[in-house]
Amino acid sequence: MDWNTRKWFKKLLMQNFKKTFYAFSVLCFISPVSSKGLNINVTLDSEIYLESQKIFIEKLGELKTKSDIKDLLEEQDWIDEYFLKFKPFSGSAKLNIKTRTPIFILNDEFFVDTNLKKFKYDKSLLNLILVNGPIEDLREPLNIINFFKVNDFDNINLKKLTFSYISGWQIQTNTHIIMIGNKVSNNKFNTLKDTLNYLYENRKIPSMIDLRYKDGVALDYGK
């Protein structure tokens, strides 16, 4: 195990009182000769919410060697870091896992976490924002998501972000379609913030807000 992982695990132990971990045991057979069971105490830093995690736990209980367990761990792209320790002659092992936290789903193919690392979208039913399109810079959808998170507009729930080379970014919420063009910038965010605040102060709810114009904002009240 590399130094960073060991450092993370030490920090995890020191801060254990700050977090609630969900622990469970899995019975694995590590010796086909002796048929002795190995009790693995698994600790995650989050609940089990991905289908990939459930499959991992099931497979873990079927493995028979230490090397197989390590190989299985290396295959799990939802794992950020892990610490695995076998206790000699005790028939037990300890496994601590730090999971990646997805913030949106990219093109129905990948989860993207807070560090903009992609890992396989396993079709888990999560209430995450959908992001679609030929996106080269993942910071752009993240900036849009953070804009709505920081401002916390009343009654606006971000649902989907779509990018195309022709139309640029389209933001779909529960109340509006918002067009902001090809470039995500602070000027666009400031204009959008002022527009949304004005609309809600005056109790106006357009179906579309278009920020692609240089001289202003176009509003469409059609259904």
N, C-alpha and C positions, 0 to 999 in steps of 0.2 A: 504494500500500500504506500502511495507517495506521501511526501511530507505535508502537502496541503490538506490531504484527507485526514491524516493524523491530527493536524492542527485543528481542523474543523471538529473532529470528534471530541478533543479535549475541551474545546469551547462549548460544545453541546452538553457535556457533562456539567460544566461550571454553571451553565444557564438553564439547567434542567428544571429548576423551580419556576421559570418564567413561561414555560410552554407545557402544553398537555400533549402527550404522545399516546398513540394507540398501539398497544403491544399485543402480540398474540404468538402462539407457538405452532410450529409446523414440524411434523414428524417426518424425517428423512432417513433413508437407509444408505449408509456410506460404505458398508462392507458386505459384498455379496457372499463372502466366505463365512463370516461370523453371524451375519444377519442381525447385527446389533443396530438399534435405532439411535439416531442423533437428534436430540431435541434442540431446535434452533429458535432462540428468542429473537424475534424480529421487531424492530422499533422504527416507525416512520414518523416524520415530522408533520404529517397531515393525515387526514382520513383517507381511506381507500375510496377513490372516486373514479378511477379509470378502469376500463375493461382490461387494459394491459396489466394493471396491477393484480387484478383477480386471477388472470391467467398465469402470471408469474408465481403467485402463491401456490396455485395448483401444481405447476411444474416443479416447484421447489420440493414439494412433498414426494415427488417421484424419483428424484435423483439419488444416486448411490455413491458418488465419489466427491471428494473435495474439489477436484479440478472441474467436474461437471457443474458444481454450484458456482464456482468462480466464472466459468464460461457463460452460464446463464445470466449472471449479474452484468457482465460486460455487454450482453446483447440488449439490455434494457435502456433504451434511449430516454425514458422518462426519469431515470435516476440521474441526479446531478452529481452526488458523491455517495460513497458508502464505506463502511468500516466493517470488516469481517474478521472475527477471531475465533479460532477453534481452541477449546480447552483440552489439553492432552489427558487421556485416560478418564475423562469425565463423561464422555458421551454427549457433550453439549457444545453449542457454539452461540456466539452473539453476533447479530447483524443489525447495524444501524444504517438507515437509509435517509438521505436528504433528497427530496423529490423536486422536480421542476414544477413551477406553477404556471400553467398556461393562462394567457390573457386574451388570446383570440385564436380563431381557426382560419388558416390560410388555404384558400382554394380547395376546401374539403379534403386536403391531403396532409396538412401538418398542423400541430399545435405550435404556437410561438409563445415562449415564456418571457419573463420580465427582462431578461438579458438578451432578448431577440434571438435566442437559440431555437432552432426548429427541431421538433421530434414528431414521430408518426402520429397522425390523427387516427385513433382507433374506434371512431364512431361512438364514443361515449356520449351519453345524453347530458351535456352540460349547457348551462345558460351562458354561453360565451358569444362575443361579437363575431360575426362572420366577415371575413375580409377576402375579396375576390379581385382578380386581375393580374396583369403582368407587372408585378411590383418589384422594382429593383432595390429600393431603399426601405427596409422595414421600419425605419424610424418615422416615416411619414404617417402610417396608420397608428403607430404608437402615440405620436404627437396629437393626432386627432382624438384618440381615446382619452388621453390625459387631459386635453382641453375640456371635454365634457365632464370628466371626473372632478377636476379642480373647481370648475364653476358651478357644478351641481344645479343646473337649471330645473326649476319646478316642472314636474309632469313630463319631462323629456327623457326617454329611455333610448339609448343608442342600440340599434339593432344590427345594422349591416353597413359595411364600407365597400364601395366598388370603384375600381380605377380602370379607365380606358384611355388610350392615347388620344382619342377624338374628344371626349367629354371631360376628361380629367377625373377628379374625385367627386363621387356622389355619396352623400351621407344619408342613410335612411334611419329615421327615428320612428317612434310610435305616432308622431303627429306631423312630421315634415319630411320632405325630400329636400336636401340642401346640396346645391352645386357650388363647389369652390374652385374648380379649374384644375390645371395641371400642377400648380405650385402650392405647396403648403407653407404658409409664411405667417409671421406674427401680425402683419397688417391684415391678412385675411381673418385671422382669429379675432383681432380687435373689432373689425367690422361686423363679424358674425355675432360677437358678444353684444355690441351696441344694438344690433338689429333685433336679436332675441329679447333683450331687456325692453326695448321699445314696444315690441309686439305684445308682450305679456302685460306690460303696464297699461296698454290700451285695449287689452282683451281681444287681440286680433290673432287669428290662427290660419295663416296661409298654408296651402298644401305644398307649395314649393317656394324655396328661397334660393335665388340665383345670385351668386357673388362673382360671376365671371365677367362682369362689366367694369370698365375702368372708372366710369363716372357715377356709379351708384349700385343699388341693389334692386333686382327685379323680384316682385312678389306675385304669385299666382294663387288665387283663391278658388280655383276650380277643383272639382273632386277628382 
